[in-house]
């Protein structure tokens, strides 16, 4: 099973968390869960992170976490 702490949080680099801190905290399970669909949309369209798109595998892992009910 995919979990936030083990599988999702490590995908976000410290620079990613800092760049998005104005909107939400990518290190926080609660914030990422609350904004998961918006984050996914930005990951999928390549507008997040701001310096380079994630590989499809990472985007799919994030989607899988959402679809699994966003376990901590």
DOVOPA-866662 format. One record per atom (N, C-alpha, C): atom name; x, y, z; residue in one letter. Coordinates in steps of 0.1 Angstrom, whole numbers, plus 5000, padded with zeros to 4 digits. Example, Ala and Ser with C-alpha at 12.3 -4.5 7.8 and 13.67 -1.06 7.14 Angstrom:
BEGIN
site x y z code
N 5132 4943 5078 a .
CA 5123 4955 5078 a .
C 5132 4967 5078 a .
N 5128 4978 5071 s .
CA 5137 4989 5071 s .
C 5129 5000 5079 s .
This chain:
BEGIN
site x y z code
N 5008 4988 5000 x .
CA 5000 5000 5000 x .
C 5009 5013 5000 x .
N 5005 5022 4992 x .
CA 5012 5035 4991 x .
C 5009 5043 5004 x .
N 5019 5049 5010 x .
CA 5016 5058 5021 x .
C 5023 5072 5019 x .
N 5017 5082 5025 x .
CA 5022 5095 5024 x .
C 5037 5096 5029 x .
N 5039 5092 5041 x .
CA 5052 5093 5047 x .
C 5063 5086 5040 x .
N 5060 5074 5035 x .
CA 5070 5065 5029 x .
C 5072 5068 5014 x .
N 5061 5070 5007 x .
CA 5061 5070 4992 x .
C 5058 5084 4986 x .
N 5051 5093 4992 x .
CA 5047 5105 4986 x .
C 5055 5117 4991 x .
N 5056 5119 5004 x .
CA 5064 5130 5009 x .
C 5078 5131 5004 x .
N 5085 5120 5003 x .
CA 5099 5120 4997 x .
C 5100 5125 4983 x .
N 5089 5124 4975 x .
CA 5089 5129 4962 x .
C 5091 5144 4961 x .
N 5087 5151 4971 x .
CA 5088 5166 4971 x .
C 5101 5170 4977 x .
N 5109 5177 4970 x .
CA 5122 5182 4975 x .
C 5120 5194 4984 x .
N 5130 5197 4992 x .
CA 5129 5209 5001 x .
C 5126 5221 4993 x .
N 5132 5223 4981 x .
CA 5130 5235 4973 x .
C 5115 5235 4968 x .
N 5109 5223 4965 x .
CA 5095 5223 4961 x .
C 5086 5228 4972 x .
N 5089 5223 4984 x .
CA 5081 5227 4996 x .
C 5082 5242 4998 x .
N 5094 5247 4997 x .
CA 5096 5262 4999 x .
C 5089 5270 4988 x .
N 5090 5266 4975 x .
CA 5084 5273 4964 x .
C 5069 5273 4966 x .
N 5063 5263 4971 x .
CA 5048 5262 4972 x .
C 5043 5266 4986 x .
N 5051 5271 4995 x .
CA 5047 5273 5009 x .
C 5037 5284 5009 x .
N 5036 5293 4999 x .
CA 5026 5303 4999 x .
C 5012 5297 4998 x .
N 5011 5285 4992 x .
CA 4998 5279 4990 x .
C 4994 5268 4999 x .
N 5004 5259 5002 x .
CA 5002 5248 5011 x .
C 5016 5242 5014 x .
N 5016 5234 5025 x .
CA 5029 5228 5029 x .
C 5030 5214 5024 x .
N 5039 5212 5014 x .
CA 5041 5199 5008 x .
C 5047 5188 5018 x .
N 5051 5193 5029 x .
CA 5057 5183 5039 x .
C 5045 5179 5049 x .
N 5034 5185 5048 x .
CA 5023 5182 5057 x .
C 5013 5173 5050 x .
N 5010 5162 5057 x .
CA 5000 5152 5052 x .
C 4987 5159 5051 x .
N 4983 5167 5061 x .
CA 4970 5173 5060 x .
C 4968 5183 5049 x .
N 4979 5191 5046 x .
CA 4978 5200 5035 x .
C 4978 5193 5022 x .
N 4986 5183 5020 x .
CA 4987 5176 5007 x .
C 4974 5169 5005 x .
N 4968 5163 5015 x .
CA 4955 5156 5014 x .
C 4944 5166 5010 x .
N 4944 5178 5016 x .
CA 4934 5188 5014 x .
C 4935 5193 4999 x .
N 4947 5194 4994 x .
CA 4949 5200 4981 x .
C 4953 5189 4970 x .
N 4951 5177 4973 x .
CA 4956 5166 4965 x .
C 4952 5167 4950 x .
N 4940 5169 4947 x .
CA 4935 5170 4933 x .
C 4942 5182 4926 x .
N 4943 5193 4932 x .
CA 4950 5205 4926 x .
C 4964 5202 4924 x .
N 4971 5196 4934 x .
CA 4985 5192 4932 x .
C 4986 5182 4920 x .
N 4977 5172 4920 x .
CA 4978 5162 4909 x .
C 4977 5169 4896 x .
N 4967 5178 4894 x .
CA 4965 5184 4881 x .
C 4978 5192 4877 x .
N 4984 5198 4886 x .
CA 4996 5206 4883 x .
C 5008 5196 4880 x .
N 5009 5185 4887 x .
CA 5019 5175 4884 x .
C 5017 5169 4870 x .
N 5004 5166 4867 x .
CA 5001 5160 4855 x .
C 5003 5169 4843 x .
N 5000 5182 4844 x .
CA 5002 5191 4833 x .
C 5016 5197 4832 x .
N 5025 5193 4842 x .
CA 5039 5197 4841 x .
C 5042 5211 4847 x .
N 5032 5217 4853 x .
CA 5034 5231 4859 x .
C 5040 5230 4873 x .
N 5041 5219 4878 x .
CA 5046 5217 4892 x .
C 5055 5204 4891 x .
N 5066 5204 4897 x .
CA 5074 5215 4903 x .
C 5078 5225 4892 x .
N 5081 5236 4896 x .
CA 5083 5247 4886 x .
C 5096 5246 4878 x .
N 5105 5238 4882 x .
CA 5118 5237 4874 x .
C 5118 5226 4864 x .
N 5110 5215 4866 x .
CA 5110 5204 4857 x .
C 5098 5195 4860 x .
N 5092 5189 4849 x .
CA 5081 5180 4851 x .
C 5086 5167 4858 x .
N 5077 5161 4865 x .
CA 5079 5148 4871 x .
C 5078 5137 4860 x .
N 5086 5127 4861 x .
CA 5084 5115 4852 x .
C 5070 5109 4854 x .
N 5064 5103 4844 x .
CA 5051 5097 4845 x .
C 5049 5088 4857 x .
N 5060 5081 4860 x .
CA 5059 5071 4871 x .
C 5056 5078 4884 x .
N 5062 5090 4887 x .
CA 5059 5097 4899 x .
C 5045 5103 4899 x .
N 5041 5108 4888 x .
CA 5027 5113 4887 x .
C 5017 5102 4889 x .
N 5020 5091 4884 x .
CA 5011 5079 4886 x .
C 5011 5074 4900 x .
N 5022 5075 4907 x .
CA 5023 5071 4921 x .
C 5015 5081 4929 x .
N 5015 5094 4926 x .
CA 5007 5103 4934 x .
C 4992 5101 4931 x .
N 4988 5098 4919 x .
CA 4974 5095 4915 x .
C 4970 5082 4923 x .
N 4979 5072 4923 x .
CA 4976 5060 4930 x .
C 4973 5062 4945 x .
N 4981 5071 4951 x .
CA 4979 5074 4965 x .
C 4965 5081 4967 x .
N 4961 5090 4958 x .
CA 4948 5096 4959 x .
C 4937 5085 4958 x .
N 4939 5077 4948 x .
CA 4929 5066 4945 x .
C 4928 5056 4956 x .
N 4939 5054 4964 x .
CA 4939 5045 4975 x .
C 4933 5051 4988 x .
N 4928 5063 4987 x .
CA 4922 5070 4998 x .
C 4931 5078 5006 x .
N 4943 5081 5001 x .
CA 4953 5090 5006 x .
C 4957 5086 5020 x .
N 4962 5074 5022 x .
CA 4967 5069 5035 x .
C 4979 5077 5040 x .
N 4979 5079 5053 x .
CA 4991 5086 5059 x .
C 5003 5078 5057 x .
